[in-house]
C-alpha cells in the first residue's frame, strides 16, 4: 500500500507534508514549450503579406509589374540607343530591320545592335522609346499617388479630427471640387501651368531642375495634386471620425499630447492599411489620366515619350505601322491591369473591411 | 422634398459661379491671345479686335461684364469663329455628342445590367468567371486603346465599317462601341457586386420562403434594391459622355463638343472655353440632382435633407 502511494504521489505517506524536491527544479526547455499555448505573434505586415502570397492573381500581377519595371528603369540605361537619338537614314524601319548604312557597317564586320521594334519616323529606336514611355507612365502614377496620399490624408485627418464647423467648411470645399468637371479643368490647368513653369525654369536660379524633369510632367503632378486628393480625403475622414472616439485618443489627450501628435502618431497610423490600399488603387487611375492627357497632346514635352503620346503619334501611320500603336496600347493596358489586380489583392489582404 | 431640391439648386448655382470664376482667371493666366495665331496680324488690327470684344479693359471689368452676361444666359460671341455666338455653337455641337453618348450609354445599360445580374445568379460558374475576366480587362483598357484598336480592325484591315465622320448609321457603330466599352464593364461589375449583396439579404430569403417564383423575387425585390449604386454612377457618367469623349471624337474625327473644347483652348477662344466649362458643370450638377430624385422614387426609405 505504502509503496503504491509513493508511486502515485511521490510521498512515503499520503498525508505527510513531505515535499518532493524534484518538483521545485527549474523547468526544462521542453516543459516551457508545452506551456506556451499561444502561437507566435504575427505583426500586421506579416499577416497581410501571408494572405497576399496566397492570392495567385495578385502575385502574378506583382511579378508582371516587376518585369515591366526592370524594362522601364534598368534596361534603357544599358541599351545602346537612347530615346532621343535620331539615326539618319534609319527612319521608319520595320521590326528587326537594318538601314542600308547599317547593313554596310555590318558587312564591314562591325556589330550593329538590331532595332528590335524598328524605328519611328524620325529614326529613333522604338524599343527604347517604348521602355522610356513606360518609365514615364510609372513615375507619373507612383509620384502623383504619393502626392495625393500626402494631401488627401492630411486634409481628411484634420477635417475629421477637429469636426464641427471646420469639418463642415472643409467638406463643403471637397464637395465643390467633386462637382467641378475635372477633365476640362485638368486640360485648362495643364495648359496654364506650362508657361509660368517655363518662366521659372529659365529665369529663376533655383528652378533649373524643372527643365530636366520636363514642364509637362511637373504640371501633370500639380494638376493631379490639386484635383484628385478629394477621394482620399473623404475616405480618411470617415476612418478618423470613428477612430477619434476611441479610448487611446482620450488617453493621449489626457496625457497632454498636442493635436499634431495625436493625428500623426495615433490616428493616421491606425488607418495605415486604408492609406496603403487606396494609394495602390490610385496609381492605375493616375496612369490612366496621364495617358489620356498625353494622347490629346497635353502631357509630357516633345522628345520625351509617354505611352499615351506614343500611341497618338502612331495614329497617323496606322495602316503601315500598326505595331507602333499596339505596343504602347498593350503596355499601358498591362500596367493598369496589373496595378488594379494587385490593389484588389492588397485590399483583400490588408483591409478586408474596405471590400464592398 | 421640394425644399431639398431648392437647396440643391442653390448650391448648384454657387458651384457654377465658382467654376466660372476659377476658369475665368485661369484662362487669363495663359499667355498669348486669341488673335495672335492669325496670318500676320498688324498691331492695329489686334487692337481694334480687342476693343471690339472688350479685351482691352482691365481683367476685373471683363470679369464683371462676363458675369452680367451669364446671369442673362448670354455666353458672348466666339472670338475665333466670327459672327457666331457660343450658345449657337453649343446648340449645333451638343446634339452630335449627345446622340453618340446617349446611344453608347443605352448600349452599356442594356448589356451591362443583364450581364451583372446573370453572373451574380450564377456566381462561381463559368459564365460568371468569363464576365469577370472581361470586366477586369474592360476597366483596365483606356478609351483611346479601345477606339484605335476597333478602328484598326474594322476600318483599316477589314474595311467593313467607316471610320470618319457621322454620315450614315453605319458610321455610328465604331464610336458608339468604343464609348460604351468602359461603362459596360463598369456597370456589369457594379451590378454583380450589388446584386450579390442584395441576394444575401433577409428579405430575399423571406420572398423565397413564401413561395415567390425566382423570376418574380428577382425582378420585384432584388433588382429594385440592387440598381441604386448603378444610378449613382449613371448620373455623372451620363453628363460626361453626353458632352462627348475628347478621345473618341479625335480618333473618329467627329465634330462634337469634346473636340471643340480642346481646340478652343489652343485657340484661346476665351468665351468658348468659359461657355463649354459652364455648360458641362451645369449638366453635371443637374444630373446629380436628378439622380437624388430618382433615388427617392426607387427607394422611398431614403430621406433627402
Boltz contact constraints between the chains, C-beta under 6 A:
constraints:
  - contact:
      token1: [A, 176]
      token2: [B, 15]
      max_distance: 6.0
  - contact:
      token1: [A, 179]
      token2: [B, 15]
      max_distance: 6.0
  - contact:
      token1: [A, 179]
      token2: [B, 284]
      max_distance: 6.0
  - contact:
      token1: [A, 179]
      token2: [B, 285]
      max_distance: 6.0
  - contact:
      token1: [A, 180]
      token2: [B, 19]
      max_distance: 6.0
  - contact:
      token1: [A, 181]
      token2: [B, 280]
      max_distance: 6.0
  - contact:
      token1: [A, 181]
      token2: [B, 281]
      max_distance: 6.0
  - contact:
      token1: [A, 181]
      token2: [B, 284]
      max_distance: 6.0
  - contact:
      token1: [A, 184]
      token2: [B, 277]
      max_distance: 6.0
  - contact:
      token1: [A, 184]
      token2: [B, 280]
      max_distance: 6.0
  - contact:
      token1: [A, 188]
      token2: [B, 26]
      max_distance: 6.0
  - contact:
      token1: [A, 191]
      token2: [B, 30]
      max_distance: 6.0
  - contact:
      token1: [A, 191]
      token2: [B, 265]
      max_distance: 6.0
  - contact:
      token1: [A, 192]
      token2: [B, 26]
      max_distance: 6.0
  - contact:
      token1: [A, 192]
      token2: [B, 29]
      max_distance: 6.0
  - contact:
      token1: [A, 192]
      token2: [B, 30]
      max_distance: 6.0
  - contact:
      token1: [A, 195]
      token2: [B, 31]
      max_distance: 6.0
  - contact:
      token1: [A, 288]
      token2: [B, 142]
      max_distance: 6.0
  - contact:
      token1: [A, 291]
      token2: [B, 142]
      max_distance: 6.0
  - contact:
      token1: [A, 295]
      token2: [B, 144]
      max_distance: 6.0
  - contact:
      token1: [A, 296]
      token2: [B, 246]
      max_distance: 6.0
  - contact:
      token1: [A, 318]
      token2: [B, 152]
      max_distance: 6.0
  - contact:
      token1: [A, 318]
      token2: [B, 156]
      max_distance: 6.0
  - contact:
      token1: [A, 319]
      token2: [B, 156]
      max_distance: 6.0
  - contact:
      token1: [A, 322]
      token2: [B, 152]
      max_distance: 6.0
  - contact:
      token1: [A, 325]
      token2: [B, 148]
      max_distance: 6.0
  - contact:
      token1: [A, 329]
      token2: [B, 145]
      max_distance: 6.0
  - contact:
      token1: [A, 333]
      token2: [B, 140]
      max_distance: 6.0
  - contact:
      token1: [A, 333]
      token2: [B, 141]
      max_distance: 6.0
  - contact:
      token1: [A, 333]
      token2: [B, 145]
      max_distance: 6.0
  - contact:
      token1: [A, 336]
      token2: [B, 140]
      max_distance: 6.0
  - contact:
      token1: [A, 337]
      token2: [B, 140]
      max_distance: 6.0
  - contact:
      token1: [A, 340]
      token2: [B, 140]
      max_distance: 6.0
